[in-house]
Amino acid sequence: MEIHTNPIEKLRAQCLARGSAGIKGLARVFHIMDDDKSRSLDLAEFVKGLSSAGIMLGSREAQQIFSLCDKNSSGTMDFEEFLEALRPPMSAARKQIIADAFHKLDKTGAGVVSVEDLHGVYDGKTHPKYQSGEWTEEQVFRAFLDSFDSPSDKDGKVRGG
């Protein structure tokens, strides 16, 4: 195993060593770490949560990661700050693929992908919950968009970046 001296790289490596769901699993742990349900973590919650998740970091490393994630120096970090720091940087090729896919979905050219844009591009009628009658086609489209939408502002629109 590669030895990392940068604490965020060390945390990322430990997550990735857990398989493809490593960072996603830590995201679930983030919500469990949030003892007071404030949708953000203070340093004590973060350190306790890392330990509970079996992440092996020293207290100094945890403090460094926390400080990096707490961009506005509020004494807390929210989920978006945490994930932004944890995600590896994207290559230019991957960014281009994402931009191309976004432009394909953005039928109106408004720089926003909405439910309206998905009609004719994404067939919600093949979704199992639509086929079972549990969801309408609109609900299928909305669930699809929600998987890309900002967790803090689910407005049914995905904006280009």
GROMACS elastic network, one bead per residue, 0.5 to 0.9 nm:
[ bonds ]
;  ai    aj funct       b0    kb
    2    13     6  0.84683   500
    3    10     6  0.76491   500
    4     7     6  0.73003   500
    4     8     6  0.88291   500
    4     9     6  0.61479   500
    4    10     6  0.52003   500
    4    13     6  0.81152   500
    5     8     6  0.88081   500
    5     9     6  0.74883   500
    5    10     6  0.69056   500
    6     9     6  0.52619   500
    6    10     6  0.61865   500
    6    11     6  0.87823   500
    6    61     6  0.83724   500
    7    11     6  0.61797   500
    7    12     6  0.85352   500
    7    57     6  0.78266   500
    7    61     6  0.53424   500
    7    62     6  0.74262   500
    7    64     6  0.69987   500
    7    65     6  0.63493   500
    8    11     6  0.50583   500
    8    12     6  0.60396   500
    8    13     6  0.84773   500
    8    61     6  0.82190   500
    8    62     6  0.88341   500
    8    64     6  0.82965   500
    8    65     6  0.59541   500
    8    68     6  0.86791   500
    8    85     6  0.74350   500
    8    86     6  0.65398   500
    9    13     6  0.59845   500
    9    14     6  0.85648   500
    9    86     6  0.80037   500
    9    88     6  0.86251   500
   10    13     6  0.51046   500
   10    14     6  0.62562   500
   10    15     6  0.86935   500
   10    56     6  0.89716   500
   10    57     6  0.80746   500
   11    14     6  0.51699   500
   11    15     6  0.62725   500
   11    16     6  0.86725   500
   11    55     6  0.72970   500
   11    56     6  0.81454   500
   11    57     6  0.75823   500
   11    65     6  0.87283   500
   11    86     6  0.77424   500
   12    15     6  0.51047   500
   12    16     6  0.61252   500
   12    17     6  0.85278   500
   12    22     6  0.86071   500
   12    23     6  0.74706   500
   12    86     6  0.61235   500
   12    87     6  0.76008   500
   12    88     6  0.79016   500
   13    16     6  0.50711   500
   13    17     6  0.59877   500
   13    18     6  0.87718   500
   14    17     6  0.51079   500
   14    18     6  0.67757   500
   14    22     6  0.79229   500
   14    55     6  0.68974   500
   14    56     6  0.80535   500
   15    18     6  0.54436   500
   15    19     6  0.74110   500
   15    20     6  0.86612   500
   15    21     6  0.80739   500
   15    23     6  0.53738   500
   15    24     6  0.86458   500
   15    25     6  0.80838   500
   15    26     6  0.72136   500
   15    55     6  0.81266   500
   16    19     6  0.53795   500
   16    20     6  0.65243   500
   16    21     6  0.76833   500
   16    22     6  0.51786   500
   16    23     6  0.67342   500
   17    20     6  0.83258   500
   17    22     6  0.70991   500
   18    21     6  0.70380   500
   18    23     6  0.85248   500
   18    25     6  0.88662   500
   19    22     6  0.54093   500
   19    23     6  0.87198   500
   20    23     6  0.76667   500
   20    24     6  0.81239   500
   21    25     6  0.56589   500
   21    26     6  0.84437   500
   22    25     6  0.50353   500
   22    26     6  0.62772   500
   22    27     6  0.86421   500
   23    26     6  0.50043   500
   23    27     6  0.62048   500
   23    28     6  0.88161   500
   23    83     6  0.84225   500
   23    86     6  0.79267   500
   23    87     6  0.80994   500
   24    28     6  0.65434   500
   24    29     6  0.87439   500
   25    28     6  0.51387   500
   25    29     6  0.63345   500
   25    30     6  0.86736   500
   26    30     6  0.60683   500
   26    31     6  0.88600   500
   26    50     6  0.86755   500
   26    53     6  0.75700   500
   27    31     6  0.68773   500
   27    79     6  0.78093   500
   27    82     6  0.88155   500
   27    83     6  0.77396   500
   28    31     6  0.54499   500
   28    32     6  0.66827   500
   28    33     6  0.88308   500
   29    33     6  0.59964   500
   29    34     6  0.86407   500
   29    49     6  0.69622   500
   29    50     6  0.82882   500
   29    52     6  0.86046   500
   29    53     6  0.68728   500
   30    34     6  0.64422   500
   30    40     6  0.86603   500
   30    41     6  0.80878   500
   30    46     6  0.79311   500
   30    49     6  0.71556   500
   30    50     6  0.87265   500
   30    79     6  0.72868   500
   30    82     6  0.88609   500
   31    34     6  0.52556   500
   31    35     6  0.82960   500
   31    37     6  0.79181   500
   31    39     6  0.73735   500
   31    40     6  0.85553   500
   31    79     6  0.83590   500
   32    35     6  0.68633   500
   32    37     6  0.87513   500
   32    49     6  0.74772   500
   33    36     6  0.88152   500
   33    37     6  0.88171   500
   33    41     6  0.72725   500
   33    45     6  0.56678   500
   33    46     6  0.64775   500
   33    47     6  0.88411   500
   33    48     6  0.71974   500
   33    50     6  0.81727   500
   33    52     6  0.85543   500
   34    37     6  0.52359   500
   34    38     6  0.67654   500
   34    39     6  0.65071   500
   34    40     6  0.64441   500
   34    41     6  0.57111   500
   34    42     6  0.84254   500
   34    45     6  0.64090   500
   34    46     6  0.80837   500
   34    49     6  0.82827   500
   35    38     6  0.79705   500
   35    41     6  0.82115   500
   35    45     6  0.68527   500
   36    39     6  0.81983   500
   36    40     6  0.87214   500
   36    41     6  0.86118   500
   37    40     6  0.75382   500
   37    41     6  0.88356   500
   38    41     6  0.75287   500
   38    78     6  0.89345   500
   39    77     6  0.87597   500
   39    78     6  0.62485   500
   39    79     6  0.71241   500
   40    76     6  0.60168   500
   40    77     6  0.53237   500
   40    79     6  0.64438   500
   41    44     6  0.78740   500
   41    45     6  0.56830   500
   41    46     6  0.59386   500
   41    75     6  0.84563   500
   41    76     6  0.52067   500
   41    77     6  0.53717   500
   41    78     6  0.63934   500
   41    79     6  0.82688   500
   42    45     6  0.54295   500
   42    46     6  0.62302   500
   42    47     6  0.87855   500
   42    66     6  0.84919   500
   42    75     6  0.61339   500
   42    77     6  0.67031   500
   43    46     6  0.50262   500
   43    47     6  0.61387   500
   43    48     6  0.85243   500
   43    62     6  0.82906   500
   43    63     6  0.72403   500
   43    66     6  0.66777   500
   43    67     6  0.89683   500
   43    75     6  0.74084   500
   43    76     6  0.69688   500
   43    77     6  0.84857   500
   44    47     6  0.52806   500
   44    48     6  0.60884   500
   44    49     6  0.84422   500
   45    48     6  0.51608   500
   45    49     6  0.59159   500
   45    50     6  0.85392   500
   46    49     6  0.51143   500
   46    50     6  0.61393   500
   46    51     6  0.86298   500
   46    62     6  0.78284   500
   46    66     6  0.76486   500
   46    77     6  0.89925   500
   47    50     6  0.52504   500
   47    51     6  0.63170   500
   47    52     6  0.86725   500
   47    57     6  0.88959   500
   47    59     6  0.73558   500
   47    62     6  0.64287   500
   47    63     6  0.82280   500
   47    66     6  0.89798   500
   48    51     6  0.52451   500
   48    52     6  0.61815   500
   48    53     6  0.86624   500
   49    53     6  0.60566   500
   49    54     6  0.86216   500
   49    55     6  0.86595   500
   50    53     6  0.50875   500
   50    54     6  0.63558   500
   50    55     6  0.51710   500
   50    56     6  0.75794   500
   50    57     6  0.78557   500
   50    62     6  0.83344   500
   51    54     6  0.51519   500
   51    55     6  0.56689   500
   51    56     6  0.69797   500
   51    57     6  0.81059   500
   52    55     6  0.75720   500
   53    56     6  0.88847   500
   57    60     6  0.81055   500
   57    61     6  0.59679   500
   57    62     6  0.62522   500
   58    61     6  0.51748   500
   58    62     6  0.62197   500
   58    63     6  0.86183   500
   59    62     6  0.50240   500
   59    63     6  0.61052   500
   59    64     6  0.86072   500
   60    63     6  0.50406   500
   60    64     6  0.62116   500
   60    65     6  0.87277   500
   61    64     6  0.50153   500
   61    65     6  0.62315   500
   61    66     6  0.85013   500
   62    65     6  0.51581   500
   62    66     6  0.60360   500
   62    67     6  0.85708   500
   63    67     6  0.60737   500
   63    68     6  0.85325   500
   64    67     6  0.51560   500
   64    68     6  0.61672   500
   64    69     6  0.86522   500
   65    68     6  0.50415   500
   65    69     6  0.61586   500
   65    70     6  0.85640   500
   65    82     6  0.87824   500
   65    85     6  0.83337   500
   66    69     6  0.51293   500
   66    70     6  0.60267   500
   66    75     6  0.88325   500
   66    76     6  0.81534   500
   66    77     6  0.72119   500
   66    82     6  0.82372   500
   67    70     6  0.51141   500
   67    71     6  0.72179   500
   67    73     6  0.75203   500
   67    75     6  0.83739   500
   67    76     6  0.89887   500
   67    77     6  0.85941   500
   68    71     6  0.63237   500
   68    81     6  0.87808   500
   68    82     6  0.87240   500
   68    85     6  0.73184   500
   69    72     6  0.87033   500
   69    73     6  0.89559   500
   69    76     6  0.86039   500
   69    77     6  0.60044   500
   69    78     6  0.81907   500
   69    80     6  0.89450   500
   69    81     6  0.52714   500
   69    82     6  0.53773   500
   69    83     6  0.85117   500
   69    84     6  0.79315   500
   69    85     6  0.60529   500
   69    86     6  0.87445   500
   70    73     6  0.53283   500
   70    74     6  0.66471   500
   70    75     6  0.67445   500
   70    76     6  0.60370   500
   70    78     6  0.78333   500
   70    81     6  0.67880   500
   70    82     6  0.80604   500
   71    74     6  0.79096   500
   71    77     6  0.78318   500
   71    81     6  0.73135   500
   72    75     6  0.83272   500
   72    76     6  0.87621   500
   72    77     6  0.86166   500
   73    76     6  0.74520   500
   73    77     6  0.85923   500
   74    77     6  0.75717   500
   77    80     6  0.81707   500
   77    81     6  0.61018   500
   77    82     6  0.66086   500
   78    81     6  0.54178   500
   78    82     6  0.63292   500
   78    83     6  0.88337   500
   79    82     6  0.50668   500
   79    83     6  0.61710   500
   79    84     6  0.84878   500
   79   151     6  0.88558   500
   80    83     6  0.52321   500
   80    84     6  0.59510   500
   80    85     6  0.85819   500
   80   150     6  0.88437   500
   80   151     6  0.82043   500
   80   152     6  0.84981   500
   81    84     6  0.52077   500
   81    85     6  0.63455   500
   81    86     6  0.86781   500
   82    85     6  0.53988   500
   82    86     6  0.62007   500
   82    87     6  0.87219   500
   83    87     6  0.58741   500
   84    87     6  0.56107   500
   84    88     6  0.85084   500
   85    88     6  0.78917   500
   87    90     6  0.85362   500
   90    93     6  0.82031   500
   90    94     6  0.62789   500
   90    95     6  0.65108   500
   91    94     6  0.52691   500
   91    95     6  0.63229   500
   91    96     6  0.87384   500
   92    95     6  0.50584   500
   92    96     6  0.62246   500
   92    97     6  0.87588   500
   93    96     6  0.51466   500
   93    97     6  0.63755   500
   93    98     6  0.87959   500
   94    97     6  0.50849   500
   94    98     6  0.62788   500
   94    99     6  0.86266   500
   95    98     6  0.51493   500
   95    99     6  0.61550   500
   95   100     6  0.86294   500
   96    99     6  0.50113   500
   96   100     6  0.60830   500
   96   101     6  0.85655   500
   97   100     6  0.51246   500
   97   101     6  0.61914   500
   97   102     6  0.85686   500
   98   101     6  0.51138   500
   98   102     6  0.60551   500
   98   103     6  0.86035   500
   99   102     6  0.50376   500
   99   103     6  0.61521   500
   99   104     6  0.85918   500
   99   160     6  0.77265   500
   99   161     6  0.81725   500
  100   103     6  0.52097   500
  100   104     6  0.62417   500
  100   105     6  0.87901   500
  101   104     6  0.50782   500
  101   105     6  0.63630   500
  101   106     6  0.86643   500
  102   105     6  0.51733   500
  102   106     6  0.60441   500
  102   111     6  0.86131   500
  102   112     6  0.86292   500
  102   113     6  0.75057   500
  102   159     6  0.88718   500
  102   160     6  0.69817   500
  103   107     6  0.73475   500
  103   109     6  0.74362   500
  103   111     6  0.79963   500
  103   113     6  0.86876   500
  103   160     6  0.85004   500
  104   107     6  0.66415   500
  104   121     6  0.84073   500
  105   108     6  0.87521   500
  105   112     6  0.89421   500
  105   113     6  0.63255   500
  105   114     6  0.87484   500
  105   117     6  0.62466   500
  105   118     6  0.65125   500
  105   121     6  0.68033   500
  105   122     6  0.87192   500
  106   109     6  0.53948   500
  106   110     6  0.69515   500
  106   111     6  0.66220   500
  106   112     6  0.62289   500
  106   114     6  0.77166   500
  106   117     6  0.57892   500
  106   118     6  0.80498   500
  107   110     6  0.80504   500
  107   113     6  0.77678   500
  107   116     6  0.84691   500
  107   117     6  0.52150   500
  107   118     6  0.79304   500
  107   121     6  0.87385   500
  108   111     6  0.80621   500
  108   112     6  0.82361   500
  108   113     6  0.82891   500
  108   116     6  0.86571   500
  108   117     6  0.66372   500
  109   112     6  0.74478   500
  109   113     6  0.86573   500
  110   113     6  0.78478   500
  111   158     6  0.85257   500
  111   159     6  0.60437   500
  111   160     6  0.55085   500
  111   161     6  0.86581   500
  112   117     6  0.86398   500
  112   157     6  0.61338   500
  112   158     6  0.54593   500
  112   160     6  0.61289   500
  113   116     6  0.79418   500
  113   117     6  0.58576   500
  113   118     6  0.75305   500
  113   145     6  0.81713   500
  113   156     6  0.83981   500
  113   157     6  0.55082   500
  113   158     6  0.50216   500
  113   159     6  0.64023   500
  113   160     6  0.79888   500
  114   117     6  0.52157   500
  114   118     6  0.67066   500
  114   141     6  0.89262   500
  114   142     6  0.87001   500
  114   145     6  0.75100   500
  114   156     6  0.61819   500
  114   158     6  0.66719   500
  114   159     6  0.89095   500
  115   118     6  0.52591   500
  115   119     6  0.69905   500
  115   138     6  0.75797   500
  115   141     6  0.60153   500
  115   142     6  0.66125   500
  115   145     6  0.74490   500
  115   156     6  0.69529   500
  115   157     6  0.74715   500
  116   119     6  0.56763   500
  117   120     6  0.77905   500
  117   121     6  0.74697   500
  117   122     6  0.89436   500
  118   121     6  0.51334   500
  118   122     6  0.53659   500
  118   123     6  0.80912   500
  118   141     6  0.71251   500
  118   145     6  0.89953   500
  119   122     6  0.61426   500
  119   123     6  0.72961   500
  119   124     6  0.86340   500
  119   141     6  0.85109   500
  120   123     6  0.69240   500
  122   125     6  0.89689   500
  122   141     6  0.79612   500
  123   126     6  0.62849   500
  123   127     6  0.79947   500
  123   137     6  0.85871   500
  123   141     6  0.85477   500
  124   127     6  0.55127   500
  124   130     6  0.71547   500
  124   136     6  0.86813   500
  124   137     6  0.55166   500
  124   138     6  0.79747   500
  124   139     6  0.87459   500
  124   140     6  0.56375   500
  124   141     6  0.62603   500
  124   144     6  0.88605   500
  125   128     6  0.81705   500
  125   129     6  0.88797   500
  125   130     6  0.58697   500
  125   131     6  0.66283   500
  125   136     6  0.86687   500
  125   137     6  0.63050   500
  125   140     6  0.81566   500
  126   129     6  0.86282   500
  126   130     6  0.70264   500
  126   131     6  0.66693   500
  127   130     6  0.53391   500
  127   131     6  0.62771   500
  127   132     6  0.87400   500
  127   137     6  0.86691   500
  127   140     6  0.70986   500
  128   132     6  0.60774   500
  128   133     6  0.86013   500
  128   134     6  0.86894   500
  128   135     6  0.89422   500
  129   132     6  0.50912   500
  129   133     6  0.62260   500
  129   134     6  0.51749   500
  129   135     6  0.54221   500
  129   136     6  0.81966   500
  129   140     6  0.77184   500
  130   133     6  0.51172   500
  130   134     6  0.59792   500
  130   136     6  0.57909   500
  130   137     6  0.63084   500
  130   139     6  0.84176   500
  130   140     6  0.69466   500
  131   134     6  0.76726   500
  131   135     6  0.81234   500
  132   135     6  0.77182   500
  133   136     6  0.70773   500
  135   138     6  0.78856   500
  135   139     6  0.56818   500
  135   140     6  0.65404   500
  136   139     6  0.51382   500
  136   140     6  0.64696   500
  136   141     6  0.88224   500
  137   140     6  0.50721   500
  137   141     6  0.63260   500
  137   142     6  0.86289   500
  138   141     6  0.51250   500
  138   142     6  0.61214   500
  138   143     6  0.86359   500
  139   143     6  0.60823   500
  139   144     6  0.85232   500
  140   143     6  0.51700   500
  140   144     6  0.62092   500
  140   145     6  0.87135   500
  141   144     6  0.50710   500
  141   145     6  0.62610   500
  141   146     6  0.85674   500
  142   145     6  0.50914   500
  142   146     6  0.59801   500
  142   147     6  0.87140   500
  142   156     6  0.62340   500
  143   147     6  0.64221   500
  143   156     6  0.87379   500
  144   147     6  0.54876   500
  144   148     6  0.73764   500
  145   148     6  0.54403   500
  145   149     6  0.59787   500
  145   154     6  0.89389   500
  145   156     6  0.60289   500
  145   157     6  0.68700   500
  145   158     6  0.69903   500
  146   150     6  0.77038   500
  146   151     6  0.81099   500
  146   154     6  0.66225   500
  146   155     6  0.83449   500
  146   156     6  0.64464   500
  146   157     6  0.82326   500
  146   158     6  0.84991   500
  147   150     6  0.85054   500
  147   151     6  0.88266   500
  148   151     6  0.85821   500
  148   157     6  0.87327   500
  148   158     6  0.66183   500
  149   152     6  0.85963   500
  149   153     6  0.73779   500
  149   154     6  0.58045   500
  149   155     6  0.75001   500
  149   156     6  0.68317   500
  149   157     6  0.65419   500
  149   158     6  0.54205   500
  149   159     6  0.82862   500
  150   153     6  0.52963   500
  150   154     6  0.58185   500
  150   155     6  0.83130   500
  150   157     6  0.88702   500
  150   158     6  0.77556   500
  151   154     6  0.60707   500
  153   156     6  0.87791   500
  154   157     6  0.75356   500
  155   158     6  0.82864   500
